């Protein structure tokens, strides 16, 4: 098949790939570089501090979070989409990665447009009314079956492509240390309070790692910090390199989330290191974890405590194998490439 001219339009919050926090940005990096390696001509619209094998077009020198831009301020992300669509004739397909901002522009061009829904808008009664206006025009990728199921509207054209990770840096560790871990952004939805309760009731050591964003500093101060001790420790936000070692040393990752998470990269990264995951049955959890084989899926704190006590039943080799087979970046890139051709043929 002929090689394609592909535009990847990233949100401008962080660099591609991110220096620390930024799951969406990491996926865009894998996809852009993977497509270049397959011989496609890829143009990445992203912040100027991005590192990519694609041609980079940057409306800003660095991620706008470093500039102090708030999450609800979308001007820069409007600009990056506008820049991409102004050059639509240069591409065979435009792939957008920030909600459906590209939908506002796609009727103005003839170039096919694909959107990946990395996060479902939580305020469904508001944003989904806008989504519904475009529902027959959108080519939309969901990152899990759960995400598509939880969408309040039915779209004419939608697909499921799981996120993939780079397995290379995630070294398998067959001999963990005697503690459990929790990794995520520090906020109520990610369940750090639940993880602490589980660890205390099970009588195990717990290390927590993750970014504390400004809007959640008070939450950390009042709900998490008072529980820290010699057995419950917060180790800060870790770099990707530090995370690899952190995952591998854990007996298991506790992931008792409080929301319908579309795709938990933490679970995939943990299992890639051989570390099983104990998670609440929310969102994509049943799609990532093979219950009883690569971890345990619980409904309550009590069920999670029981899972902690039988974690030695899990073969860590099975955890690694599951990620290699289902959630590698190579598989993800292949799936997107097939979809591009499918859309163009249609």
C-alpha positions as CSV (number, residue, x, y, z in Angstrom):
1,X,0.0,0.0,0.0
2,X,1.1,3.6,-0.6
3,X,2.6,5.5,2.2
4,X,0.5,8.2,3.8
5,X,0.9,11.8,4.7
6,X,-0.5,12.0,8.2
7,X,-1.1,14.9,10.6
8,X,-1.0,14.1,14.3
9,X,-2.6,17.0,16.3
10,X,-1.7,16.9,20.0
11,X,-3.0,19.0,22.9
12,X,-0.4,21.5,24.0
13,X,-0.5,20.9,27.8
14,X,2.8,19.0,27.8
15,X,5.6,18.0,25.4
16,X,5.5,14.9,23.2
17,X,6.6,12.7,24.9
18,X,6.0,14.2,28.4
19,X,8.8,14.6,30.8
20,X,6.8,13.1,33.6
21,X,3.0,13.1,33.8
22,X,1.0,12.8,30.5
23,X,-0.5,9.5,29.3
24,X,-2.1,11.0,26.2
25,X,1.2,12.6,25.2
26,X,3.1,9.4,25.6
27,X,0.6,7.5,23.3
28,X,0.9,10.3,20.7
29,X,4.7,9.9,20.8
30,X,4.6,6.1,20.3
31,X,2.1,6.5,17.4
32,X,3.9,9.3,15.6
33,X,7.3,7.7,15.8
34,X,5.9,4.3,15.0
35,X,4.3,5.5,11.8
36,X,7.5,7.2,10.7
37,X,9.3,3.9,11.2
38,X,6.7,2.3,8.9
39,X,7.7,4.8,6.2
40,X,4.8,7.3,6.5
41,X,5.3,11.0,6.2
42,X,4.1,12.3,9.6
43,X,3.7,15.9,10.8
44,X,3.2,16.4,14.5
45,X,1.5,19.6,15.7
46,X,2.7,19.9,19.3
47,X,4.7,22.1,21.7
48,X,8.2,23.1,20.7
49,X,10.0,21.1,23.4
50,X,8.7,17.9,21.9
51,X,11.1,15.2,20.7
52,X,9.9,13.3,17.7
53,X,10.9,11.5,14.5
54,X,8.1,13.3,12.7
55,X,8.2,16.8,11.3
56,X,7.4,19.1,14.2
57,X,5.2,22.2,13.8
58,X,5.0,24.1,17.1
59,X,2.8,27.1,17.9
60,X,4.4,27.4,21.4
61,X,8.0,26.8,22.6
62,X,7.0,24.6,25.5
63,X,4.0,22.9,27.0
64,X,1.5,25.5,28.1
65,X,1.1,24.0,31.6
66,X,4.6,25.4,32.2
67,X,3.3,28.8,31.1
68,X,0.7,28.7,33.8
69,X,-2.3,28.1,31.5
70,X,-5.3,26.6,33.3
71,X,-7.0,23.3,32.3
72,X,-10.2,25.1,31.3
73,X,-8.3,27.6,29.0
74,X,-8.5,26.1,25.5
75,X,-7.2,29.0,23.4
76,X,-3.8,27.3,22.6
77,X,-5.4,24.0,21.8
78,X,-7.8,25.9,19.5
79,X,-4.8,27.4,17.8
80,X,-2.9,24.2,17.2
81,X,-6.0,22.6,15.6
82,X,-6.6,25.6,13.4
83,X,-3.0,25.5,12.2
84,X,-3.3,21.8,11.3
85,X,-6.6,22.3,9.4
86,X,-5.3,25.3,7.5
87,X,-2.8,22.9,5.9
88,X,-5.4,20.1,5.4
89,X,-4.6,19.8,1.7
90,X,-1.0,18.6,2.6
91,X,-2.3,15.5,4.3
92,X,-4.2,12.3,3.5
93,X,-5.6,12.1,6.9
94,X,-5.7,14.3,10.1
95,X,-5.6,12.5,13.4
96,X,-6.8,14.6,16.4
97,X,-6.2,13.7,20.1
98,X,-7.9,16.3,22.2
99,X,-11.6,15.6,22.9
100,X,-13.3,16.4,19.6
101,X,-11.9,19.9,19.1
102,X,-11.1,18.9,15.5
103,X,-14.7,18.3,14.8
104,X,-15.3,22.1,14.7
105,X,-13.0,22.3,11.7
106,X,-13.5,19.1,9.8
107,X,-16.5,20.1,7.8
108,X,-14.4,22.9,6.4
109,X,-12.0,20.6,4.7
110,X,-12.1,17.5,2.4
111,X,-9.3,15.6,4.2
112,X,-10.6,12.7,6.3
113,X,-10.3,13.3,10.0
114,X,-10.0,10.7,12.8
115,X,-10.4,11.5,16.5
116,X,-9.2,9.4,19.5
117,X,-11.3,9.8,22.6
118,X,-8.6,9.5,25.3
119,X,-10.9,10.8,28.0
120,X,-14.7,10.7,28.2
121,X,-16.0,14.1,29.3
122,X,-17.5,13.7,32.7
123,X,-20.1,16.5,32.4
124,X,-22.1,14.5,29.9
125,X,-25.1,16.8,30.1
126,X,-23.1,19.6,28.7
127,X,-20.3,18.4,26.3
128,X,-22.2,15.5,24.9
129,X,-24.8,17.9,23.5
130,X,-22.0,19.3,21.3
131,X,-20.8,15.8,20.4
132,X,-24.3,14.8,19.3
133,X,-24.3,17.6,16.7
134,X,-21.4,15.9,14.9
135,X,-22.3,12.2,15.7
136,X,-22.9,11.3,12.0
137,X,-19.7,12.9,10.8
138,X,-17.2,11.7,13.4
139,X,-14.6,8.9,12.9
140,X,-14.0,8.2,16.5
141,X,-11.6,5.7,18.2
142,X,-12.4,4.6,21.8
143,X,-9.5,3.2,23.8
144,X,-11.6,0.5,25.5
145,X,-15.0,-1.3,25.2
146,X,-15.9,0.3,28.5
147,X,-15.4,3.8,27.2
148,X,-17.6,3.2,24.2
149,X,-20.3,1.6,26.3
150,X,-20.3,4.6,28.7
151,X,-20.8,7.0,25.9
152,X,-24.3,8.5,26.1
153,X,-24.7,8.8,22.3
154,X,-24.3,6.3,19.5
155,X,-22.0,7.2,16.7
156,X,-22.2,6.1,13.1
157,X,-18.4,5.4,12.8
158,X,-16.5,4.2,15.8
159,X,-13.7,1.7,16.6
160,X,-11.8,0.4,19.6
161,X,-8.0,0.5,19.6
162,X,-6.3,-0.2,22.9
163,X,-3.4,2.0,24.0
164,X,0.0,0.4,23.7
165,X,3.2,0.9,25.7
166,X,6.9,0.6,24.9
167,X,7.9,-2.6,26.5
168,X,11.6,-2.0,26.1
169,X,12.3,0.0,29.2
170,X,9.9,-2.0,31.4
171,X,12.2,-4.7,32.6
172,X,10.7,-7.9,34.0
173,X,11.3,-8.4,37.7
174,X,10.7,-11.9,39.0
175,X,11.7,-11.0,42.6
176,X,9.9,-8.0,44.0
177,X,10.4,-6.5,47.5
178,X,8.0,-6.8,50.4
179,X,5.8,-3.8,49.7
180,X,2.8,-2.8,47.5
181,X,2.6,0.3,45.3
182,X,0.1,2.8,44.1
183,X,0.9,5.0,41.0
184,X,-1.3,7.8,39.5
185,X,-2.1,11.5,39.6
186,X,-3.0,12.3,43.2
187,X,-6.7,13.0,43.1
188,X,-9.9,11.3,44.6
189,X,-10.8,9.6,41.3
190,X,-7.6,7.6,41.3
191,X,-8.3,6.1,44.7
192,X,-5.2,6.8,46.8
193,X,-7.4,6.9,49.9
194,X,-8.7,3.4,49.1
195,X,-5.2,2.1,48.5
196,X,-4.2,3.4,52.0
197,X,-7.2,1.7,53.6
198,X,-6.5,-1.6,51.8
199,X,-2.8,-1.5,52.9
200,X,-3.7,-0.7,56.5
201,X,-6.4,-3.4,56.8
202,X,-4.1,-6.0,55.1
203,X,-1.1,-4.9,57.3
204,X,1.3,-4.3,54.4
205,X,3.7,-1.6,53.4
206,X,2.6,0.8,50.7
207,X,4.5,3.3,48.6
208,X,2.5,6.0,46.7
209,X,3.9,7.8,43.7
210,X,2.3,10.5,41.5
211,X,2.0,14.1,40.6
212,X,0.1,16.6,42.8
213,X,-1.5,19.2,40.7
214,X,-2.4,22.6,42.1
215,X,-6.1,21.9,42.4
216,X,-5.5,18.8,44.4
217,X,-2.9,20.1,46.9
218,X,-5.6,20.6,49.6
219,X,-6.8,17.1,49.0
220,X,-3.3,15.7,49.5
221,X,-2.8,17.8,52.6
222,X,-6.1,16.8,54.3
223,X,-6.8,13.3,53.0
224,X,-3.5,11.7,52.3
225,X,-0.7,13.3,54.2
226,X,-2.2,12.5,57.7
227,X,-2.0,8.8,56.9
228,X,1.6,8.8,55.9
229,X,4.0,6.9,58.2
230,X,7.0,4.5,58.2
231,X,4.7,1.9,56.5
232,X,2.7,4.3,54.2
233,X,5.0,6.6,52.2
234,X,4.6,9.1,49.5
235,X,7.8,9.1,47.2
236,X,6.8,12.0,45.0
237,X,6.4,12.2,41.2
238,X,8.7,9.9,39.4
239,X,10.3,10.1,35.9
240,X,9.5,7.3,33.4
241,X,12.9,5.8,34.2
242,X,12.3,5.9,37.9
243,X,8.9,4.4,37.4
244,X,10.2,1.3,35.8
245,X,12.3,0.4,38.8
246,X,9.4,1.4,41.1
247,X,6.9,-0.9,39.4
248,X,9.3,-3.9,39.3
249,X,10.0,-3.8,43.1
250,X,6.3,-3.9,44.1
251,X,4.6,-7.1,45.1
252,X,1.5,-5.7,43.4
253,X,0.0,-2.4,42.3
254,X,-3.1,-1.3,44.1
255,X,-5.5,0.5,41.7
256,X,-8.8,1.0,43.5
257,X,-10.1,3.8,41.2
258,X,-13.3,5.7,41.8
259,X,-14.2,6.5,38.2
260,X,-14.9,4.8,34.9
261,X,-11.4,5.1,33.6
262,X,-11.2,4.6,29.8
263,X,-7.7,3.0,29.9
264,X,-5.3,2.7,32.8
265,X,-1.8,2.9,31.5
266,X,-0.6,2.3,35.0
267,X,-2.0,-1.2,34.9
268,X,-0.3,-2.0,31.6
269,X,3.0,-0.6,32.8
270,X,2.9,-2.5,36.0
271,X,2.1,-5.8,34.4
272,X,4.8,-5.2,31.9
273,X,7.3,-5.4,34.8
274,X,5.7,-8.6,36.0
275,X,3.8,-6.8,38.8
276,X,0.2,-7.9,39.2
277,X,-2.6,-5.4,39.7
278,X,-5.4,-5.4,42.3
279,X,-8.1,-3.0,41.1
280,X,-11.7,-2.1,41.5
281,X,-14.1,-3.2,38.8
282,X,-14.5,0.2,37.1
283,X,-14.0,1.3,33.6
284,X,-11.5,-0.7,31.5
285,X,-10.2,-2.7,34.5
286,X,-11.7,-6.0,33.3
287,X,-10.3,-5.5,29.9
288,X,-6.7,-5.1,31.1
289,X,-6.6,-7.5,34.0
290,X,-7.1,-11.2,33.6
291,X,-8.8,-11.8,36.9
292,X,-7.0,-14.5,38.9
293,X,-4.1,-14.7,36.5
294,X,-2.5,-11.3,36.1
295,X,-4.1,-9.8,39.2
296,X,-7.4,-9.5,41.0
297,X,-10.5,-7.5,40.4
298,X,-12.4,-6.4,43.5
299,X,-15.7,-4.6,44.2
300,X,-14.9,-3.5,47.8
301,X,-12.1,-2.7,50.2
302,X,-12.7,-6.1,51.9
303,X,-12.4,-8.0,48.6
304,X,-9.2,-6.1,47.8
305,X,-7.7,-6.9,51.2
306,X,-8.4,-10.6,50.5
307,X,-6.7,-10.2,47.1
308,X,-3.6,-8.7,48.8
309,X,-3.3,-11.8,51.0
310,X,-3.3,-14.2,48.0
311,X,-1.2,-12.2,45.6
312,X,1.6,-14.8,45.7
313,X,-0.7,-17.1,43.7
314,X,-0.1,-14.9,40.6
315,X,2.7,-15.9,38.2
316,X,4.5,-12.7,37.3
317,X,5.5,-14.2,33.9
318,X,1.8,-14.2,33.0
319,X,1.5,-10.5,33.7
320,X,4.3,-9.7,31.3
321,X,3.0,-12.0,28.6
322,X,-0.4,-10.4,28.6
323,X,1.0,-7.0,27.9
324,X,3.3,-8.3,25.2
325,X,0.4,-10.0,23.4
326,X,-2.3,-7.3,23.8
327,X,-1.0,-3.9,24.7
328,X,2.3,-3.2,23.0
329,X,2.9,0.1,21.1
330,X,3.6,-2.0,17.9
331,X,0.2,-3.5,18.0
332,X,-1.4,-0.1,18.6
333,X,0.5,1.4,15.7
334,X,-0.5,-1.5,13.4
335,X,-4.2,-1.1,14.3
336,X,-4.2,2.7,13.6
337,X,-2.4,2.2,10.3
338,X,-5.1,-0.4,9.2
339,X,-7.8,2.1,10.3
340,X,-6.3,5.0,8.3
341,X,-6.4,2.8,5.1
342,X,-9.9,1.7,5.9
343,X,-11.2,5.3,6.3
344,X,-9.4,6.4,3.1
345,X,-10.8,3.5,1.1
346,X,-14.3,4.3,2.3
